Amino acid sequence: MQDSKKTKAQLIEELAELKNRLAELTGEPSDETTETTETTDSHPRSTRNEIKTAIQLIGDFGLVEAKGLDLSDSGIGFELEDDIPFDMEFEVDGDLHQHRAHMVWMQRLDNGRSRFGFQFIAAPTSSLLWLYKELGGDSK
């Protein structure tokens, strides 16, 4: 997407990600491991605290319908009208956290990994993750 079509919040987030990436590439520490970004017109951005923990998540959706935007020999771009819900659990400092969340962004990294952003929602988790574990599903 062209920068001129991005919102202020998108540009601020992209700048913060670029600063962190530059710090990783140059071996210099980033400004802080806890990152706070400016308030946008619509929503203040929450403080980010670095964690290193395993996260288990499972999608709570069936067939997803999307609107195609562009097609090339190597892939396709599309948009969804609805949120993609997930249940997740993880531990931080020995405390178990269980959340329901929507995926809000995804980025493919140069090292072949993928980075995701999820927004917690005020809804109870479904029992999908628990059920998957009970049925002997392998989360690795």
Buried (B, 14 or more C-beta within 10 A) or exposed (E): EEEEEEEEBBEBBEEBEEEBEEEEEEEEEBEEEEBEBEEBEEEEBEEBEEEEEEBBBBEBEEEEEEEEEEEEEEEEEEEEEEEBBBBBBBEEEEEEEEBBBBBEEEEEEEEEEEEEEBEEEEEEBBEBBBEBBEEEEEEE
